[in-house]
Every structure is written in C-alpha cells, then in structure tokens.
Amino acid sequence: MGFTSGFLGGLTLTTTLLYLTTTLHSRNRAHQALLLRQQQLILDNIHSPAPENPSPPAREVRVGLMETAKDKWNKELEENVKRLQKQDWAGIRDQMEEGVANVWRRAFRKGTEVVEEVGK
C-alpha cells in the first residue's frame, strides 16, 4: 500500500465514523426531545387538565322541496296502508254480496213485470 492509498483509506474511514457518530447523536437528541415533550404534556395534563371542548352548536338543516314532497308522499302512503290494514274485509264482502243480490232481485222482478205486461 502506498502513502496516498493509505491516507485516503484512513480519511474515508475517519469521515465515515465521524458521520455515523454525529447522525446517531442527532437522532438520539431528537428522540430525547420528543420524549421530554411527551412527559411535559403528561405532567401538565395531570396538574391542570385541558378544558373539555365545547359541544358544537346545534344546526338546523333546511330541507329541500324534493325532501318535503317525499316526506308528505310517504306520510300519506303510510296512512293509507294503515287504513287498509285496519279495514274489516269480511264486512265489506257481506255488503257487496247483499248489494249484488238486491240488484239481481230487482232485475228479475222488472223482468217478470215486463213479461206479465207483454202477456196481457
């Protein structure tokens, strides 16, 4: 090995060790500073805790025209469905049967009256 290569090898080794040492030292200091800030925050919160955040003010969201129309439609539809579910369908069937029977009787009475008049 010559003088120049030995000198450059030593210089490289020395600067590398110096760089690594200073980098390690600066990272350690940054980590210690972070730990100290965290510890200070913890101690401050123990001694005098931070006040609670006030609850956000209640906002009233204005509903659009379409939403209002949908709500009215749904309410009306719901009322109609409830009314249909509460309906007495057996009673309605009986009324319909009686109505059809009355119409049928009247039609046959008129038919027999017409036949009797024509027969005279």
Beta strands, then each sheet from edge to edge (+ up, - down):
end
